[in-house]
Amino acid sequence: NHFFGTLLCVSVLGCCPLPSLDSSPFHFASAPMEATSVPPSSASTAASPPLSSSASARSYELLGRPLSGPFTIPSGIATVTLDGLELLARTVPQLGVLTTKSIGPEPRAGNREPVYAQLEGQSGAWVNAVGLANPGCDEFAKELRELKLPPGRFLLVSIMGGNTAEFVRVATTLGPFADGLELNFSCPHAEGH
């Protein structure tokens, strides 16, 4: 299991492609990511639409696991529920790394709506202030037990806490269901995180 800091880099990339994989293996934090010769059949599923011919000619791997594609989705708005995460996994094979919303030790209501808005006069510019709304790690663990992702997907569970003991509790509870953990050390919309 690779937790605490190993995969912190993955969602820093946001919804951008992983850096060029044409050169030798490279490292972010302590996680090597490299292009490999994984057979395309093991990185795709019948339920997923086919990749373009240029994308399917290359295969991707993270920590020894084949990925269906070179993109990730950051924690937050698009993956608020596991139903949404499963839908993205089934319909967008280019998303090899799927990140959950940030989960803490206890349930948190977050901010009142609206929590997502387009910046006036800025095409494609959006802001959010969700306030770390989440069901708490015990409830989320129950949900993760039922999660079914297609092959080639790496599940990155985003966790948060107000101190070391809270991070350890959440990591211990959710780690068994994750391929890696993202540590959310701060949120500008929530006190104590």
ZATITI-826005 format. One record per residue (C-alpha): residue number from 1; x, y, z; residue in three letters. Coordinates in steps of 0.2 Angstrom, whole numbers, padded with zeros to 4 digits, m for minus. Example, Ala and Ser with C-alpha at 12.3 -4.5 7.8 and 13.67 -1.06 7.14 Angstrom:
<pts>
 resi  east north    up resn
    1  0062 m0022  0039  ALA
    2  0068 m0005  0036  SER
</pts>
This chain:
<pts>
 resi  east north    up resn
    1  0000  0000  0000  ASN
    2  0006  0017 m0005  HIS
    3 m0001  0031  0006  PHE
    4  0004  0047  0014  PHE
    5  0013  0058  0002  GLY
    6  0017  0045 m0011  THR
    7  0002  0050 m0022  LEU
    8  0000  0068 m0017  LEU
    9  0006  0073 m0034  CYS
   10 m0008  0065 m0044  VAL
   11 m0022  0077 m0041  SER
   12 m0010  0092 m0041  VAL
   13 m0010  0088 m0060  LEU
   14 m0029  0092 m0059  GLY
   15 m0038  0087 m0075  CYS
   16 m0022  0089 m0085  CYS
   17 m0012  0075 m0094  PRO
   18  0002  0067 m0085  LEU
   19  0019  0074 m0090  PRO
   20  0027  0068 m0106  SER
   21  0030  0049 m0105  LEU
   22  0042  0049 m0120  ASP
   23  0057  0050 m0109  SER
   24  0064  0039 m0096  SER
   25  0054  0036 m0080  PRO
   26  0051  0051 m0069  PHE
   27  0046  0054 m0051  HIS
   28  0034  0065 m0042  PHE
   29  0036  0063 m0023  ALA
   30  0041  0045 m0022  SER
   31  0029  0038 m0035  ALA
   32  0037  0033 m0051  PRO
   33  0026  0035 m0066  MET
   34  0031  0028 m0083  GLU
   35  0025  0022 m0100  ALA
   36  0025  0004 m0101  THR
   37  0021 m0010 m0113  SER
   38  0005 m0016 m0105  VAL
   39 m0006 m0024 m0118  PRO
   40 m0020 m0013 m0123  PRO
   41 m0033 m0026 m0119  SER
   42 m0028 m0026 m0100  SER
   43 m0030 m0007 m0099  ALA
   44 m0047 m0006 m0107  SER
   45 m0064 m0013 m0105  THR
   46 m0079 m0018 m0116  ALA
   47 m0090 m0006 m0107  ALA
   48 m0079  0009 m0111  SER
   49 m0079  0018 m0127  PRO
   50 m0063  0015 m0137  PRO
   51 m0048  0027 m0136  LEU
   52 m0043  0036 m0151  SER
   53 m0029  0026 m0161  SER
   54 m0016  0038 m0155  SER
   55 m0021  0037 m0137  ALA
   56 m0023  0018 m0137  SER
   57 m0005  0015 m0145  ALA
   58  0002  0021 m0128  ARG
   59 m0001  0013 m0112  SER
   60  0001  0020 m0094  TYR
   61  0006  0014 m0077  GLU
   62  0006  0021 m0060  LEU
   63  0015  0011 m0046  LEU
   64  0014 m0005 m0056  GLY
   65 m0004 m0003 m0060  ARG
   66 m0010 m0001 m0078  PRO
   67 m0020  0014 m0081  LEU
   68 m0034  0016 m0095  SER
   69 m0028  0034 m0099  GLY
   70 m0016  0048 m0094  PRO
   71 m0028  0060 m0086  PHE
   72 m0035  0062 m0068  THR
   73 m0049  0071 m0061  ILE
   74 m0046  0082 m0045  PRO
   75 m0055  0080 m0029  SER
   76 m0071  0090 m0027  GLY
   77 m0086  0095 m0038  ILE
   78 m0086  0082 m0052  ALA
   79 m0084  0067 m0039  THR
   80 m0095  0073 m0025  VAL
   81 m0104  0056 m0025  THR
   82 m0097  0038 m0029  LEU
   83 m0111  0036 m0042  ASP
   84 m0104  0051 m0051  GLY
   85 m0086  0043 m0050  LEU
   86 m0093  0027 m0056  GLU
   87 m0101  0036 m0071  LEU
   88 m0085  0045 m0076  LEU
   89 m0075  0028 m0074  ALA
   90 m0087  0019 m0086  ARG
   91 m0089  0033 m0099  THR
   92 m0072  0042 m0099  VAL
   93 m0058  0029 m0101  PRO
   94 m0045  0043 m0103  GLN
   95 m0047  0046 m0084  LEU
   96 m0035  0033 m0077  GLY
   97 m0034  0041 m0060  VAL
   98 m0051  0045 m0051  LEU
   99 m0050  0055 m0035  THR
  100 m0064  0056 m0023  THR
  101 m0070  0071 m0014  LYS
  102 m0060  0075  0003  SER
  103 m0066  0064  0017  ILE
  104 m0064  0068  0036  GLY
  105 m0066  0059  0052  PRO
  106 m0083  0065  0055  GLU
  107 m0098  0070  0044  PRO
  108 m0097  0089  0039  ARG
  109 m0112  0099  0031  ALA
  110 m0101  0111  0022  GLY
  111 m0107  0128  0015  ASN
  112 m0125  0132  0010  ARG
  113 m0128  0133 m0008  GLU
  114 m0124  0140 m0020  PRO
  115 m0107  0132 m0019  VAL
  116 m0102  0133 m0037  TYR
  117 m0103  0148 m0049  ALA
  118 m0096  0155 m0065  GLN
  119 m0085  0170 m0063  LEU
  120 m0094  0185 m0072  GLU
  121 m0086  0189 m0088  GLY
  122 m0074  0175 m0088  GLN
  123 m0078  0161 m0100  SER
  124 m0074  0144 m0093  GLY
  125 m0069  0151 m0076  ALA
  126 m0078  0144 m0061  TRP
  127 m0076  0145 m0042  VAL
  128 m0082  0134 m0028  ASN
  129 m0084  0135 m0009  ALA
  130 m0091  0118 m0005  VAL
  131 m0083  0119  0013  GLY
  132 m0077  0100  0013  LEU
  133 m0095  0093  0014  ALA
  134 m0093  0074  0017  ASN
  135 m0102  0060  0026  PRO
  136 m0087  0056  0037  GLY
  137 m0074  0041  0035  CYS
  138 m0085  0027  0043  ASP
  139 m0100  0030  0032  GLU
  140 m0089  0033  0017  PHE
  141 m0080  0016  0020  ALA
  142 m0097  0008  0019  LYS
  143 m0100  0016  0002  GLU
  144 m0083  0012 m0005  LEU
  145 m0086 m0007 m0001  ARG
  146 m0099 m0006 m0014  GLU
  147 m0089  0003 m0027  LEU
  148 m0086 m0006 m0044  LYS
  149 m0073  0002 m0055  LEU
  150 m0068 m0005 m0072  PRO
  151 m0051 m0011 m0075  PRO
  152 m0037  0001 m0078  GLY
  153 m0043  0014 m0065  ARG
  154 m0033  0020 m0050  PHE
  155 m0044  0025 m0035  LEU
  156 m0036  0040 m0026  LEU
  157 m0046  0044 m0010  VAL
  158 m0044  0062 m0004  SER
  159 m0043  0063  0015  ILE
  160 m0042  0078  0027  MET
  161 m0040  0081  0046  GLY
  162 m0037  0094  0058  GLY
  163 m0022  0086  0066  ASN
  164 m0011  0070  0064  THR
  165 m0022  0059  0074  ALA
  166 m0037  0063  0063  GLU
  167 m0027  0060  0047  PHE
  168 m0021  0043  0054  VAL
  169 m0039  0038  0058  ARG
  170 m0046  0043  0041  VAL
  171 m0031  0034  0032  ALA
  172 m0033  0018  0043  THR
  173 m0052  0018  0039  THR
  174 m0052  0022  0020  LEU
  175 m0034  0015  0016  GLY
  176 m0040 m0003  0013  PRO
  177 m0052  0003 m0001  PHE
  178 m0040  0015 m0010  ALA
  179 m0026  0012 m0022  ASP
  180 m0018  0028 m0014  GLY
  181 m0022  0043 m0003  LEU
  182 m0022  0061 m0007  GLU
  183 m0019  0072  0009  LEU
  184 m0029  0088  0009  ASN
  185 m0019  0099  0020  PHE
  186 m0029  0115  0018  SER
  187 m0045  0121  0012  CYS
  188 m0048  0140  0011  PRO
  189 m0067  0138  0014  HIS
  190 m0066  0128  0030  ALA
  191 m0059  0132  0047  GLU
  192 m0047  0120  0055  GLY
  193 m0042  0111  0039  HIS
</pts>
